Amino acid sequence: MTSFMSPQSSKNQQKFSPSENGSLRDIAHIKADNSLTPSSSQKFSLPPTEYKNFNIHNGMLKCSQDYAQKSKILIGLLEDTCSILKQVSETNKQRWDLHYPFIGIKSPHRIHRSIIDSTPIQTSKFKQNVHDRLHTPADMSSSQEFNSKLNVLKLDLKRGDTSSAETVFEDLDKSAIATLLDRRLNQTAKRCESLHARISDTSSKVLVAGDVNAGKSTFVNALLRKEVMPVDQQPCTTLFCEVLDVQENDGIEQIHAIKDIASYKRTDSSTYTVIEWKELYDTIVNNEESGEYTQLKIYTKDRRNAQESLLHNGVVDIALIDCPGLNRDTLKTTALFARQEEIDVIIFVVSAENHFTLSAKEFLSNASKEKAYLFIVVNRFDNIRHKEKCRRAILEQIKEVSPRTHEHAKDLVHFVTSTSIKIEKDGDNVDNTPHNFNAIDQIDNDAKNIKDFSNLEESLRTFVLKKRSKSKLAPAQHYLDNLVTDIGILIEFNRNIAQKENDKANMELKEAERAYDKLVSDQKSAVATAEKTETSVCEEIQNFTRNSLEKAIENVGKNVSCEFNGLLYIWGYANDLRDSMLDDIQKEVVASEENAKNKTAQCIKLIQDLGKDLGVVKQVNLDRMYTKPGMSISVDIEISDFIEFDLNEKFSEGLGFASLAGGAVMCAATRLDALSCLWKLTGFVGFNNMRRLALPLVGLAGIGIITYVLIDAKHVISRKVARKIRSHLKRSDYVNFETNRIVRQGRKKIRKVSDNLRDQFRKAVEEEEKKQFAQRISYKKSEEAVKFFKKIFSQTEQVAECLEDLLDNNEWEDYEETLVSN
Ligand SMILES: Nc1nc2c(ncn2[C@@H]2O[C@H](COP(=O)(O)OP(=O)(O)OP(=O)(O)O)[C@@H](O)[C@H]2O)c(=O)[nH]1
């Protein structure tokens, strides 16, 4: 046998050591009880009946030992399964929303089928089983069954009358399904815990269910050889009546009527009402209407000895639970009752006259899923004329509802007449010793019926007592077997999804890394291009503006023409000239601004194009780019602007002009060449006379010069104003100022767009980083999920293998042989 014990379960194995194990306590009890286990010397002196009982007990002892061993293993497996369920539930809550394996309508098989890895799982039977279940084609014709791949972990979803489970399921989102699954996992873990408790417990509960009036109460009374349960032609059992040994109630025969079974405590009288024996019938019958109580606990004394008593026999304490007859109203409650893990055996009583009703079939098919084996009593057989035909028909029906029970029909299906058994009634003093009890010849009934009932009892004892492994361990084994397969399916299904998601996340991550690298390189080159473009465009604007302005300043006044209205208006003329010159410069400034605007617009377009893939491009308004005026030029007209005083530059010229002007005046006056006239005049008048003439001549020349200045004033003003403007602009560093202003405005706009581009890239990079981070998390998450599911699958597989060995060694016949050999 493969040994799989987690550290936790190994620890618990110590906790459940043989000395503390309930089953071994039974064995010790049996050994200590001399009245039950005679010594070998006593054995041969026993009368035949007691010798038979002694053999039965030896058989029981063997069974108990075997039971102890098996229960110990099963307890370990239950603990391991619980730990697996808890791990899965924790992962479901914290790390990975579990997917539910089912075949839906809206999402047909192919969706989920595609998730499942189609390569067959090799080796172990468990793996094969899981694989087969996952790949079984969906039975879409099945309208009743929700097409879940699970059995024990199946989610029970129903909403209203019209919605099918599939519809409800497909309306739920992933996290809702995970929550439902979590609830189911926790319920299942609790179920495992209570199975664990049940296995450690020595008491056994036997549920007697069946159709209305099938004779359940009569059968229970016959088993007890005592009229405990009221019997009526009319349906009378309306609530669950549990018959227990008086020892369970400190030896006091009593009836406890319980309203809320969950809060029932035998030692707390506030949790029940004590009913008198004579009130029992009325209480049961009246409860149908009042619905006051949910359950009765009937503590009664079985006067027969341990070998004969069913309630208290020294090996296991049995409680019989008589159920209300099955009908539409009671079916659900009884089915729920039967599902309780405390119920070790279900005895189903069917009337031979009626066969199985629909309610009976539904109950049996559900119960056989839970308990694996059912004990079937076909009662009222005395009323059947064609007994063999009836037997065959009923066995056929059993084959349909519980094939495993049918396989062991010889032991598990009995055709009897409960009324043929003599029972102790109120006041009767029946001798219940085995000797007296076996004196059945005295009972005035059909001997055959009594023999059949006796066989039934023998089988029932075997089933409940000698085959405890089957009756007590089998439900747990059966449940665990279904559960581990379910866990395997759930885990394998989710592992496949996690693997697919991991592959996808890996691909996406690589893709995202590539996109990120490209984006970062695009960002670098775009930023560099933007910077370069900005610099070159600003340079262009600068050069253009500087050249234009310099040229304009240099040429100022050259093409200016204003109307000269004579010397009287010379002041106005000078002002007009100045304004006109400044206008010309201003025009150049505006032209430069226009040029800068155009260049800026082109540059912006170019930069924006660099980031057009990153999102919406912001429109930039350049209309208000040069709304603020540039440097204001203030040049005042002065008197000096009318006279050429610039001796450094213009003096000689001016003097020459003046002399020439004087000469010209004289020439004009004498029509003689000034020099020859002067020479001739010197020769003619003599030097002394000339000296006397000099002063008037110079005066004359001065007058000539002044006359010339006044006549040339128009040009002088123009020159002087232009010169004045030039020097003013030079002094105020006008060209640089204006060039910088125009360039600065352009740069400002371009920079804004460049900054925006940088911002867009930064955001895009951040987005990409975030995306990558999320993908990395998703990749990690799915990777961890795959690892986790692999680990859990392997743990589950080990539990399954261990369980398989246990089931293999648990053949029904093994016990028969044990008993025969004893
Ligand atoms: N002939 C015959 N009558 C039987 C047999 N067993 C029970 N009865 C009769 O069937 C009737 C109903 O018996 P109950 O034991 O009350 O049946 P029940 O299944 O407990 O009935 P409810 O609890 O009300 O569903 C009674 O009149 C019994 O005497 C039997 O084996 N043969």
The ligand as an ORCA input file, in Angstrom:
! r2SCAN-3c Opt
* xyz 0 1
  N     -50.466     -8.314      6.035
  C     -49.489     -7.576      6.495
  N     -49.785     -6.395      7.058
  C     -48.759     -5.658      7.502
  C     -47.441     -6.097      7.469
  N     -46.666     -5.143      8.020
  C     -47.485     -4.128      8.407
  N     -48.729     -4.439      8.093
  C     -49.888     -3.593      8.299
  O     -49.782     -2.417      7.534
  C     -50.391     -1.311      8.204
  C     -49.438     -0.168      8.290
  O     -48.363     -0.546      9.098
  P     -47.345      0.522      9.716
  O     -46.282     -0.244     10.375
  O     -48.113      1.482     10.505
  O     -46.835      1.155      8.423
  P     -45.861      2.377      8.341
  O     -45.041      2.210      7.101
  O     -45.124      2.545      9.566
  O     -46.866      3.551      8.141
  P     -46.553      5.087      8.170
  O     -45.506      5.259      9.174
  O     -47.804      5.728      8.528
  O     -46.089      5.416      6.813
  C     -50.773     -1.855      9.573
  O     -52.153     -2.115      9.591
  C     -49.982     -3.107      9.721
  O     -50.667     -4.072     10.512
  C     -47.174     -7.347      6.892
  O     -46.053     -7.812      6.785
  N     -48.262     -8.067      6.431
*
